[in-house]
Amino acid sequence: MSIKENYNAIKNQLPSNVQLVAVSKTHPVSAVQEVYDLGQKIFGENKVQELMEKAPLLPQDIQWHVIGHLQTNKVKYIAPFIDTIQSVDSEKLLTEINKEAGKHNRKIKVLLQVKIAAEESKFGLEISEAKDLFQQCIAGNFPNVEMTGLMGMATFTDDQQQVRNEFSTLKKLFDELNQLKTLKTLSMGMSDDFPIAIECGANSVRVGSAIFGRRDYSK
Ligand SMILES: *Cc1c(COP(=O)(O)O)cnc(C)c1O
């Protein structure tokens, strides 16, 4: 299928309250432009260098989201323009984002990335750490950060029940924190598991290969 057919098929599967982040990592500017021209405004990238190369060549009203592990020393490059950093996985990173956003007199939206997968390799905060950072946010410790929700990735497995349990764990935390301060965004679900994520309460999904096709890391 073409990018256009893929994109329209995904859009048709999403309830109207679910936001789509089109994950364009490894795909060329021309492909991003094609999806933009279909009406998509929110794109996700996981590498700062790639984002810095692409962003200037694309429409200025794109809302860029960082979705991958972000090193603190890279925050300064994206602070002037980034819309949302979905992958906040440490207090150190949040402190740096707050500092760099302040230099540009802006607020950067962030999601706290929570580790819900059983896999060892995944980045993210433990639930207790996420609660602690959340408390610090509502206490006003990071005035140049707008903490709008949570992000999580499920284990890469065919076991749908496991994926469902992991997403449900994050939804439960989201509901709990939402009692203390209203949160907008629960970002979970990718090409292979977004329908389950939506069933479990996601209102934002990050879809790459189901729109752009498979990624080629050899280039
Ligand atoms: C790459 C990536 C995605 C998109 O993955 P697909 O399986 O291609 O949809 C979503 N979220 C994160 C954090 C990613 O790194």
The ligand as a MOL file (V3000), in Angstrom:
LIG
                    3D

  0  0  0     0  0            999 V3000
M  V30 BEGIN CTAB
M  V30 COUNTS 15 15 0 0 0
M  V30 BEGIN ATOM
M  V30 1 C 9.8680 3.7760 16.6500 0
M  V30 2 C 8.9320 4.0840 17.7580 0
M  V30 3 C 7.5430 4.0480 17.5540 0
M  V30 4 C 6.9020 3.6260 16.2510 0
M  V30 5 O 7.1020 2.2820 16.0200 0
M  V30 6 P 6.3180 1.5040 14.8610 0
M  V30 7 O 6.3210 0.0950 15.3050 0
M  V30 8 O 7.0900 1.7260 13.6130 0
M  V30 9 O 4.9600 2.0840 14.7870 0
M  V30 10 C 6.7310 4.3820 18.6240 0
M  V30 11 N 7.2390 4.7340 19.8230 0
M  V30 12 C 8.5550 4.7900 20.0530 0
M  V30 13 C 9.0350 5.1900 21.3950 0
M  V30 14 C 9.4500 4.4530 19.0290 0
M  V30 15 O 10.7680 4.4950 19.2740 0
M  V30 END ATOM
M  V30 BEGIN BOND
M  V30 1 1 1 2
M  V30 2 1 2 3
M  V30 3 2 2 14
M  V30 4 1 3 4
M  V30 5 2 3 10
M  V30 6 1 4 5
M  V30 7 1 5 6
M  V30 8 2 6 7
M  V30 9 1 6 8
M  V30 10 1 6 9
M  V30 11 1 10 11
M  V30 12 2 11 12
M  V30 13 1 12 13
M  V30 14 1 12 14
M  V30 15 1 14 15
M  V30 END BOND
M  V30 END CTAB
M  END
